């Protein structure tokens, strides 16, 4: 932490240039022993001034006294702002800040100014439907963590862009992982979002290069938990002791066969069911998380779930399935797993993993189609969900063996005919 320069503020009367018996009042700013002056553009009779203070009781004297107090407060405000961004403060830079004198093209921008500009442009794209407001929210959350890091670890509220270096990035990583107790992948996402602010600053010619560029955001592959087909069947067919558990079970199975997240399932209406030109029923909805389209053909099991609630009060409320809170959903899923003897954690993510692998990939649905149905923007995302299981390998190798057997049989037959 660098040393804070000393600041002394005083006032004086220029009695050498009197007009109608009044002199102009000046504010003297002394920073680190070096002074400069600013005119207050106010005058006062010499007899109402003594050693830097107004001594008269006239309305003019009272107004000047109030203005001097306000001006001194403004000086301290500008001084603290310059300190907060680690500006190298001199008497002249403080004076220029107070007077608003600066070359906008050369002025050093701070991190907060860059986030405001980036978020504004992002919001413009959200308004035009080009970006998702959820993505903007995630960026704002990451930025808030960085500002909190500056406040807690650096004892500042903002920082100039040209003062940032790689050390800040590693200190931020340590703060998120230790102080905030965040998981590896979580704090990596926050650092990635902060790096994007600095990339934006480079594009806006506020930085020559991203000072965090050398920091590589590496992610740990999460442990994938998914259900096998016999486990899906067990949960679907097992009787539930109470109605609420049954409704949660139905919603979960619905997720397994559609890949929809719990939030999206709870917001589905009959309007989301579309009939295609080949008379097939499809669920069509934009994902809440990413605003990307997620279109899935209704398989027999989710059709049964929908038909089961045709006469349920949820339809009068406009929803496809009974409404359940996320807290109850997660709590009841643990109980359902115990009742059905499934020794796995049932979550909304488990259901999406199950759809990607057990329901689709193991049944030879191409991964490109799986990616489209799951609403992923990149097939690389789908590859993290869809895992090549032993069953899939066995099916593929059995199919290959059958093809090779046919080819081998054809070749042997041809050789035998040639021999004759």
C-alpha positions as CSV (number, residue, x, y, z in Angstrom):
1,X,0.0,0.0,0.0
2,X,1.5,3.3,-1.0
3,X,1.9,6.2,1.3
4,X,-1.0,8.7,1.4
5,X,0.3,12.3,0.6
6,X,-0.5,15.0,3.1
7,X,-3.2,17.6,2.3
8,X,-3.6,21.0,3.8
9,X,-6.5,23.3,2.9
10,X,-6.5,27.0,3.8
11,X,-8.0,30.3,2.6
12,X,-6.6,33.7,1.9
13,X,-7.7,37.1,0.8
14,X,-6.0,38.8,-2.1
15,X,-5.7,42.3,-0.6
16,X,-3.4,43.6,-3.3
17,X,-6.2,43.8,-5.9
18,X,-9.1,45.4,-4.2
19,X,-12.2,46.5,-6.1
20,X,-14.6,48.8,-4.2
21,X,-12.8,47.9,-1.0
22,X,-13.3,44.1,-1.5
23,X,-10.7,41.4,-2.2
24,X,-11.1,38.0,-3.9
25,X,-10.9,34.9,-1.7
26,X,-8.6,32.0,-2.7
27,X,-8.3,28.4,-1.6
28,X,-4.7,27.2,-1.1
29,X,-4.2,23.5,-1.7
30,X,-0.9,22.0,-0.4
31,X,-0.3,18.4,-1.3
32,X,2.9,16.8,-0.1
33,X,4.3,20.2,0.7
34,X,3.7,21.6,-2.8
35,X,1.0,24.4,-3.1
36,X,-1.4,25.7,-5.7
37,X,-4.4,28.1,-5.5
38,X,-7.9,28.2,-6.7
39,X,-10.1,31.4,-6.8
40,X,-13.4,31.0,-5.1
41,X,-14.8,33.7,-7.3
42,X,-16.1,35.4,-4.2
43,X,-15.2,38.8,-2.6
44,X,-15.4,40.2,0.9
45,X,-14.4,43.5,2.5
46,X,-10.9,43.4,4.0
47,X,-12.3,44.4,7.5
48,X,-14.5,41.3,7.5
49,X,-11.5,38.9,7.0
50,X,-8.9,37.8,9.5
51,X,-6.2,35.1,9.2
52,X,-8.1,32.9,6.7
53,X,-11.5,33.3,8.3
54,X,-14.6,35.4,7.8
55,X,-15.3,37.5,10.8
56,X,-18.2,39.7,9.7
57,X,-21.9,39.1,10.5
58,X,-23.4,40.5,7.4
59,X,-25.4,38.3,5.0
60,X,-22.5,38.5,2.5
61,X,-20.1,37.2,5.2
62,X,-22.4,34.4,6.2
63,X,-22.9,33.2,2.6
64,X,-19.1,33.3,2.0
65,X,-18.5,31.3,5.3
66,X,-21.0,28.6,4.2
67,X,-19.5,28.5,0.7
68,X,-15.9,28.1,2.1
69,X,-17.1,25.1,4.2
70,X,-18.8,23.5,1.2
71,X,-15.7,24.1,-1.0
72,X,-13.4,22.5,1.6
73,X,-15.8,19.5,1.7
74,X,-15.6,19.2,-2.1
75,X,-11.8,19.3,-1.9
76,X,-11.7,16.4,0.5
77,X,-14.2,14.5,-1.7
78,X,-12.0,14.9,-4.8
79,X,-8.9,14.0,-2.8
80,X,-10.5,10.7,-1.6
81,X,-11.8,9.8,-5.1
82,X,-8.2,10.2,-6.5
83,X,-7.0,8.1,-3.6
84,X,-9.6,5.4,-4.2
85,X,-8.2,4.8,-7.7
86,X,-4.6,5.0,-6.6
87,X,-4.0,8.1,-8.7
88,X,-0.7,9.8,-8.2
89,X,-1.9,12.9,-6.4
90,X,-0.3,16.3,-6.8
91,X,-1.6,19.8,-6.0
92,X,-2.2,20.4,-9.7
93,X,-4.0,17.1,-10.3
94,X,-6.3,17.8,-7.3
95,X,-6.9,21.3,-8.6
96,X,-7.7,20.0,-12.1
97,X,-10.1,17.4,-10.6
98,X,-11.9,20.1,-8.6
99,X,-12.2,22.4,-11.6
100,X,-13.1,19.6,-14.0
101,X,-10.1,20.2,-16.2
102,X,-9.0,17.1,-18.0
103,X,-8.3,15.8,-21.5
104,X,-11.0,13.1,-22.0
105,X,-8.9,11.4,-24.6
106,X,-5.9,11.1,-22.2
107,X,-7.7,10.6,-19.0
108,X,-7.1,7.3,-17.2
109,X,-10.2,5.2,-16.9
110,X,-11.1,3.2,-13.8
111,X,-12.4,-0.4,-13.6
112,X,-15.8,0.9,-12.4
113,X,-16.1,3.2,-15.4
114,X,-15.3,0.4,-17.8
115,X,-17.9,-1.9,-16.2
116,X,-20.6,0.7,-16.5
117,X,-19.8,1.3,-20.1
118,X,-19.6,-2.5,-20.9
119,X,-22.9,-3.2,-19.0
120,X,-24.6,-0.4,-20.8
121,X,-23.7,-1.7,-24.2
122,X,-24.6,-5.2,-23.1
123,X,-28.0,-4.0,-21.9
124,X,-28.6,-2.4,-25.3
125,X,-28.0,-5.8,-26.9
126,X,-30.4,-7.4,-24.3
127,X,-33.0,-4.9,-25.3
128,X,-32.6,-5.8,-29.0
129,X,-32.8,-9.5,-28.1
130,X,-29.2,-10.1,-29.1
131,X,-28.0,-11.2,-25.7
132,X,-29.6,-12.7,-22.5
133,X,-30.3,-10.6,-19.4
134,X,-29.3,-13.7,-17.4
135,X,-25.8,-13.4,-18.8
136,X,-25.7,-9.7,-17.9
137,X,-26.7,-10.6,-14.4
138,X,-23.9,-13.1,-14.1
139,X,-21.4,-10.5,-15.3
140,X,-22.7,-8.0,-12.7
141,X,-22.4,-10.6,-9.9
142,X,-18.7,-11.2,-10.9
143,X,-18.0,-7.5,-11.0
144,X,-19.5,-7.1,-7.5
145,X,-17.2,-9.8,-6.2
146,X,-14.2,-7.9,-7.7
147,X,-15.3,-4.6,-6.1
148,X,-15.7,-6.4,-2.8
149,X,-12.2,-7.8,-3.2
150,X,-10.8,-4.3,-3.8
151,X,-12.5,-3.1,-0.7
152,X,-11.5,-6.0,1.6
153,X,-8.0,-6.8,0.3
154,X,-6.8,-3.6,-1.3
155,X,-8.6,-1.1,0.9
156,X,-9.8,0.9,-2.1
157,X,-13.2,1.2,-3.8
158,X,-12.0,1.4,-7.4
159,X,-8.8,1.0,-9.4
160,X,-7.4,2.6,-12.5
161,X,-7.1,0.2,-15.4
162,X,-3.4,1.0,-15.9
163,X,-2.7,0.1,-12.3
164,X,-4.0,-3.5,-12.7
165,X,-1.4,-6.2,-13.1
166,X,-1.3,-10.0,-13.0
167,X,-0.8,-9.9,-9.2
168,X,-4.3,-8.5,-8.8
169,X,-5.7,-11.6,-10.6
170,X,-3.9,-14.1,-8.4
171,X,-4.9,-12.1,-5.3
172,X,-8.6,-12.1,-6.6
173,X,-8.4,-15.9,-7.0
174,X,-7.1,-16.3,-3.5
175,X,-9.8,-14.1,-2.1
176,X,-12.6,-16.0,-3.9
177,X,-11.3,-19.4,-3.0
178,X,-10.3,-18.7,0.7
179,X,-12.3,-15.7,1.9
180,X,-15.5,-16.5,-0.1
181,X,-15.0,-20.3,0.1
182,X,-16.1,-20.8,-3.5
183,X,-15.6,-24.0,-5.5
184,X,-12.9,-24.1,-8.1
185,X,-15.2,-23.8,-11.1
186,X,-17.3,-21.1,-9.5
187,X,-14.4,-18.7,-8.9
188,X,-12.9,-19.5,-12.3
189,X,-16.1,-18.3,-13.9
190,X,-15.9,-15.0,-11.9
191,X,-12.3,-14.4,-13.0
192,X,-13.3,-15.2,-16.6
193,X,-16.0,-12.5,-16.4
194,X,-13.6,-9.9,-14.9
195,X,-11.1,-10.7,-17.7
196,X,-13.9,-9.9,-20.2
197,X,-14.1,-6.4,-18.8
198,X,-10.4,-5.9,-19.4
199,X,-10.8,-7.4,-22.9
200,X,-13.5,-4.8,-23.5
201,X,-11.1,-2.1,-22.2
202,X,-8.5,-3.2,-24.8
203,X,-11.2,-3.0,-27.6
204,X,-12.0,0.5,-26.4
205,X,-8.3,1.5,-26.5
206,X,-8.1,2.0,-22.8
207,X,-5.5,-0.7,-22.3
208,X,-2.8,-1.9,-24.7
209,X,-3.2,-5.5,-23.5
210,X,-5.2,-7.4,-20.9
211,X,-3.1,-7.5,-17.7
212,X,-4.9,-10.8,-16.7
213,X,-4.4,-12.5,-20.0
214,X,-1.6,-14.8,-18.7
215,X,-4.0,-16.3,-16.1
216,X,-5.6,-19.4,-17.6
217,X,-9.1,-20.2,-16.4
218,X,-8.9,-24.0,-16.1
219,X,-12.0,-25.9,-15.1
220,X,-12.3,-29.2,-13.2
221,X,-14.6,-31.7,-15.0
222,X,-17.5,-32.2,-12.6
223,X,-18.5,-35.8,-11.5
224,X,-21.3,-36.8,-13.8
225,X,-24.2,-38.6,-12.0
226,X,-26.8,-40.1,-14.2
227,X,-29.5,-42.8,-14.0
228,X,-29.5,-46.1,-15.9
229,X,-32.6,-47.1,-17.7
230,X,-33.6,-49.7,-15.0
231,X,-33.3,-46.9,-12.4
232,X,-35.5,-44.6,-14.4
233,X,-38.1,-47.3,-14.8
234,X,-37.9,-48.1,-11.0
235,X,-38.6,-44.5,-10.0
236,X,-41.4,-44.1,-12.6
237,X,-43.2,-47.3,-11.6
238,X,-42.7,-47.3,-7.8
239,X,-45.8,-46.2,-5.9
240,X,-45.4,-43.1,-3.8
241,X,-46.9,-42.9,-0.3
242,X,-48.2,-39.3,-0.6
243,X,-49.5,-37.2,-3.5
244,X,-46.8,-34.5,-3.1
245,X,-44.1,-37.1,-3.6
246,X,-45.9,-38.5,-6.6
247,X,-46.0,-35.0,-8.2
248,X,-42.3,-34.4,-7.6
249,X,-41.5,-37.9,-9.0
250,X,-43.6,-37.1,-12.1
251,X,-41.8,-33.8,-12.6
252,X,-38.4,-35.4,-12.2
253,X,-39.2,-38.2,-14.7
254,X,-40.6,-35.5,-17.1
255,X,-37.2,-33.8,-16.8
256,X,-35.4,-37.0,-17.6
257,X,-37.2,-37.5,-20.8
258,X,-37.2,-33.9,-22.0
259,X,-33.9,-32.5,-20.6
260,X,-35.8,-29.4,-19.3
261,X,-34.5,-27.8,-16.1
262,X,-36.9,-27.7,-13.2
263,X,-37.5,-23.9,-13.5
264,X,-38.4,-24.4,-17.2
265,X,-40.7,-27.3,-16.5
266,X,-42.6,-25.4,-13.8
267,X,-43.3,-22.6,-16.3
268,X,-44.5,-24.8,-19.2
269,X,-48.1,-24.2,-20.5
270,X,-50.2,-25.9,-23.1
271,X,-49.0,-23.3,-25.5
272,X,-45.6,-24.8,-25.4
273,X,-46.9,-28.0,-27.0
274,X,-46.6,-27.7,-30.8
275,X,-47.7,-30.2,-33.4
276,X,-45.2,-30.5,-36.3
277,X,-46.1,-31.1,-40.0
278,X,-45.7,-34.8,-39.5
279,X,-48.3,-34.7,-36.6
280,X,-45.7,-35.3,-33.9
281,X,-46.0,-33.3,-30.6
282,X,-43.1,-31.2,-29.6
283,X,-42.2,-29.1,-26.5
284,X,-40.9,-25.8,-27.6
285,X,-39.5,-23.2,-25.1
286,X,-36.5,-20.9,-24.6
287,X,-34.3,-21.9,-21.7
288,X,-34.5,-19.5,-18.8
289,X,-30.8,-19.8,-18.2
290,X,-29.5,-18.9,-21.7
291,X,-32.6,-17.8,-23.7
292,X,-31.8,-20.4,-26.4
293,X,-34.5,-22.5,-27.9
294,X,-35.0,-26.0,-26.4
295,X,-37.3,-28.1,-28.7
296,X,-37.9,-31.7,-27.7
297,X,-40.3,-34.2,-29.2
298,X,-42.7,-35.6,-26.6
299,X,-41.8,-39.3,-25.9
300,X,-44.4,-41.7,-24.5
301,X,-43.6,-41.2,-20.8
302,X,-43.8,-37.4,-20.7
303,X,-47.0,-37.7,-22.7
304,X,-48.4,-39.9,-19.9
305,X,-47.3,-37.3,-17.3
306,X,-49.1,-34.5,-19.2
307,X,-52.3,-36.6,-19.6
308,X,-52.2,-37.5,-16.0
309,X,-52.8,-33.9,-15.0
310,X,-55.4,-33.0,-17.6
311,X,-58.0,-32.5,-14.8
312,X,-55.7,-31.0,-12.2
313,X,-56.2,-27.5,-10.9
314,X,-52.8,-26.5,-12.3
315,X,-54.4,-26.3,-15.8
316,X,-56.8,-23.7,-14.5
317,X,-53.8,-21.7,-13.5
318,X,-52.3,-22.1,-17.0
319,X,-49.5,-24.6,-16.1
320,X,-48.8,-28.0,-17.6
321,X,-47.8,-29.6,-14.3
322,X,-48.6,-29.0,-10.6
323,X,-46.5,-26.1,-9.2
324,X,-43.7,-27.1,-6.7
325,X,-41.2,-24.9,-5.0
326,X,-37.5,-25.6,-5.7
327,X,-36.8,-26.2,-2.0
328,X,-39.6,-28.9,-1.8
329,X,-38.5,-30.4,-5.1
330,X,-34.9,-30.9,-3.9
331,X,-36.0,-32.1,-0.5
332,X,-38.6,-34.6,-1.8
333,X,-36.1,-36.0,-4.4
334,X,-33.9,-37.3,-1.6
335,X,-36.8,-39.0,-0.1
336,X,-37.9,-40.5,-3.4
337,X,-34.4,-41.9,-4.0
338,X,-34.5,-43.6,-0.6
339,X,-38.0,-45.1,-1.2
340,X,-37.0,-46.4,-4.6
341,X,-33.6,-47.8,-3.4
342,X,-31.7,-45.6,-5.9
343,X,-28.3,-44.8,-4.3
344,X,-27.7,-41.7,-6.3
345,X,-28.4,-38.0,-5.8
346,X,-31.4,-36.9,-7.8
347,X,-31.2,-33.3,-9.0
348,X,-32.3,-31.3,-12.0
349,X,-28.8,-31.7,-13.4
350,X,-28.9,-35.5,-12.9
351,X,-32.1,-35.5,-15.0
352,X,-30.4,-33.5,-17.9
353,X,-27.3,-35.8,-17.7
354,X,-29.7,-38.8,-17.9
355,X,-31.5,-37.4,-20.9
356,X,-28.2,-36.8,-22.7
357,X,-26.7,-40.2,-22.1
358,X,-29.2,-42.9,-21.1
359,X,-32.3,-41.7,-23.0
360,X,-30.7,-40.4,-26.2
361,X,-27.0,-41.3,-26.8
362,X,-27.4,-44.9,-25.7
363,X,-30.3,-45.2,-28.1
364,X,-28.1,-44.0,-31.0
365,X,-29.5,-40.4,-31.2
366,X,-26.6,-38.3,-32.8
367,X,-24.9,-36.0,-30.4
368,X,-25.7,-33.1,-32.8
369,X,-29.4,-33.7,-32.3
370,X,-29.0,-34.1,-28.5
371,X,-27.2,-30.7,-28.4
372,X,-30.0,-29.0,-30.3
373,X,-32.7,-30.5,-28.1
374,X,-30.9,-29.5,-24.9
375,X,-30.6,-25.9,-26.1
376,X,-26.8,-25.8,-26.0
377,X,-25.0,-23.2,-28.1
378,X,-22.0,-25.4,-28.5
379,X,-21.7,-29.1,-29.0
380,X,-18.7,-29.0,-26.6
381,X,-21.2,-28.3,-23.8
382,X,-23.2,-31.3,-24.8
383,X,-20.1,-33.5,-24.7
384,X,-19.8,-32.7,-21.0
385,X,-23.3,-34.0,-20.4
386,X,-23.3,-37.0,-22.8
387,X,-20.9,-39.7,-21.7
388,X,-19.9,-42.8,-23.7
389,X,-21.0,-45.6,-21.4
390,X,-20.1,-49.3,-21.4
391,X,-23.5,-50.0,-22.8
392,X,-23.0,-47.6,-25.7
393,X,-19.6,-49.1,-26.4
394,X,-21.1,-52.6,-26.3
395,X,-23.9,-51.6,-28.7
396,X,-21.5,-49.9,-31.1
397,X,-19.1,-52.9,-31.1
398,X,-21.9,-55.4,-31.5
399,X,-23.1,-53.4,-34.5
400,X,-19.6,-53.3,-35.9
401,X,-19.2,-57.0,-35.3
402,X,-22.4,-57.7,-37.2
403,X,-21.3,-55.5,-40.1
404,X,-17.9,-57.2,-40.3
405,X,-19.5,-60.6,-40.1
406,X,-21.7,-59.8,-43.1
407,X,-18.7,-58.4,-45.0
408,X,-16.6,-61.4,-44.1
409,X,-19.3,-63.8,-45.1
410,X,-19.7,-62.0,-48.5
411,X,-15.9,-62.2,-49.1
412,X,-15.8,-65.9,-48.3
413,X,-18.7,-66.6,-50.6
414,X,-17.0,-64.7,-53.4
415,X,-13.7,-66.6,-52.9
416,X,-15.6,-69.9,-52.9
417,X,-17.3,-69.0,-56.2
418,X,-13.9,-68.1,-57.7
419,X,-12.4,-71.3,-56.6
420,X,-15.1,-73.3,-58.4
